């Protein structure tokens, strides 16, 4: 499955490392990433591939949200198909 993940919050060191490590621990592969700073705010969008036979999207979302909370960031995931449908109207 392919999903889109967003990560937002106040910038600080270790954000990318924590998110990438969390995804790797769940055998999820980052296939594309874009990040930027807007003043003190950090934003990142990732395209992530993973096997639903290993972990479901809701399970991965919950795991990554927990990591986000631990580092003071908001993390959201949704199916790429839903993301594409929402943005093609």
C-alpha positions, -999 to +999 in steps of 0.1 A: +000+000+000+011+036-006+002+063+019+008+100+023+021+112+057+023+148+069+044+159+098+040+194+112+051+214+143+077+236+158+112+229+143+138+212+164+166+187+159+158+150+153+124+152+136+134+135+104+155+109+123+126+100+146+101+097+117+125+077+094+134+054+123+098+048+132+089+039+096+119+016+092+110-002+124+076-010+107+092-020+074+077+011+057+098+026+029+100+063+022+096+067-016+094+105-018+098+133+007+095+171+008+102+192+038+104+229+045+108+254+072+084+284+075+099+305+102+099+283+133+075+258+118+086+225+102+065+207+076+072+175+059+052+154+034+062+118+028+051+091+003+054+058+021+051+022+008+044-007+032+028-042+031-006-043+046-001-080+054+026-067+079+008-037+093-025-020+085-027+017+077-046+025+110-019+005+130+009+024+112-009+057+118-012+050+155+024+040+158+036+071+139+013+094+158+028+081+191+062+089+178+050+123+167+036+130+201+069+120+218+087+146+197+061+173+198+049+169+162+015+162+146+016+132+123-012+122+100-014+094+074-040+085+047-041+062+017-026+078-014-057+068-033-079+089-010-053+118-011-053+118-049-091+116-050-095+146-027-070+167-047-084+159-082-118+174-077 
